[in-house]
Amino acid sequence: MVLAGMLFVAVTVTVRHLGSDMPAVEAAFIRYVFGLVLLTPVLLRIRWRRITAKNARLYLFRGLVHGLAVMLWFYAMARIPIAEVTAIGYTTPIFTSIGAIVLFGERIHFRRFMAIVIGFIGTLIILRPGVVSIEIGSLAQLVAAPCFAASFLLAKKLTNTEQSSDILAMLSIFCTLALLPGALMQWRTPEVSELGWLLLVAIIATAGHYALTRSFAHAPLTVTQPYAFLQLVWALAFGYLLFAEVPDVWVCVGGAIIIAAVTYLTHREAMAARRALLESSQAP
């Protein structure tokens, strides 16, 4: 999980270095094209006959919402400090929890509700609406967070019937298709150096997802989750050393509050899962 966090921040740093000259939707599209190339071995093993019309619609909708999230993330990354992008991104688990309540009918207890409220308070501390003008990059990342959450919820639903490798490969396919129209509308011939950086982004992101998956396979989520929040530490360090971004005290305070809320949410979810497993094992 520590390695995954460093790799994901490296993706952020690479995109920030690339800059904002290239349209965000085009940069995201090229990144996913390279991702498809990297996933070619998986694509060749997909059992296409197993994909039903219902699952195809889920894959399509997930590609659309995830493509929008990635485009907004690229846009935000080129305009606001790395640490702020990372801190606001921590709200994704909070939106995921809300979506699980609304879409899957999961019960909401008072403690879970309070953790969600506290997480949003942390977000307000970062953005400080009414105190300072909210930058468009911050708004883009704030909209990207629930879009990523929706993508994760759809992935959770797909895991009931589909294999993880198929879900990852289909996301790359439909996300690329979703980004294609916007990329063509704003297309600018990329420079060779830009293609090189975006290829690096695809490689690092793929390695990060692999490390993340391995961490989930070898340790409980409650153990690995705190290490995921080291991303904010790496983001602060790289932002300062590479881009002279002086850490904003409000980003640090708000990020710490969001981290506390998400950690508590993760802990409660793990306890609920263990309790449900115990009850099912004791059932006649």
Secondary structure as the mmCIF struct_conf table of DSSP 4:
data_model
#
loop_
_struct_conf.conf_type_id
_struct_conf.id
_struct_conf.beg_label_comp_id
_struct_conf.beg_label_asym_id
_struct_conf.beg_label_seq_id
_struct_conf.end_label_comp_id
_struct_conf.end_label_asym_id
_struct_conf.end_label_seq_id
HELX_RH_AL_P HELX_RH_AL_P1 VAL A 2 LEU A 18
BEND BEND1 SER A 20 MET A 22
HELX_RH_AL_P HELX_RH_AL_P2 ALA A 24 LEU A 38
TURN_TY1_P TURN_TY1_P1 LEU A 39 LEU A 39
HELX_RH_AL_P HELX_RH_AL_P3 THR A 40 ARG A 45
HELX_RH_3T_P HELX_RH_3T_P1 TRP A 48 ARG A 50
HELX_RH_AL_P HELX_RH_AL_P4 ALA A 53 MET A 77
TURN_TY1_P TURN_TY1_P2 ALA A 78 ARG A 79
BEND BEND2 ILE A 80 ILE A 80
HELX_RH_AL_P HELX_RH_AL_P5 ILE A 82 GLY A 89
TURN_TY1_P TURN_TY1_P3 TYR A 90 THR A 91
HELX_RH_AL_P HELX_RH_AL_P6 THR A 92 PHE A 104
HELX_RH_AL_P HELX_RH_AL_P7 PHE A 110 LEU A 127
STRN STRN1 PRO A 129 PRO A 129
TURN_TY1_P TURN_TY1_P4 GLY A 130 VAL A 131
STRN STRN2 VAL A 132 VAL A 132
HELX_LH_PP_P HELX_LH_PP_P1 SER A 133 GLU A 135
HELX_RH_AL_P HELX_RH_AL_P8 ILE A 136 LEU A 158
TURN_TY1_P TURN_TY1_P5 THR A 159 THR A 161
BEND BEND3 GLU A 162 GLU A 162
HELX_RH_AL_P HELX_RH_AL_P9 SER A 164 MET A 185
TURN_TY1_P TURN_TY1_P6 GLN A 186 GLN A 186
HELX_LH_PP_P HELX_LH_PP_P2 THR A 189 GLU A 191
HELX_RH_AL_P HELX_RH_AL_P10 VAL A 192 HIS A 218
BEND BEND4 ALA A 219 ALA A 219
HELX_RH_AL_P HELX_RH_AL_P11 LEU A 221 ALA A 228
TURN_TY1_P TURN_TY1_P7 PHE A 229 PHE A 229
HELX_RH_AL_P HELX_RH_AL_P12 LEU A 230 PHE A 243
HELX_LH_PP_P HELX_LH_PP_P3 VAL A 246 ASP A 248
HELX_RH_AL_P HELX_RH_AL_P13 VAL A 249 GLN A 282
#
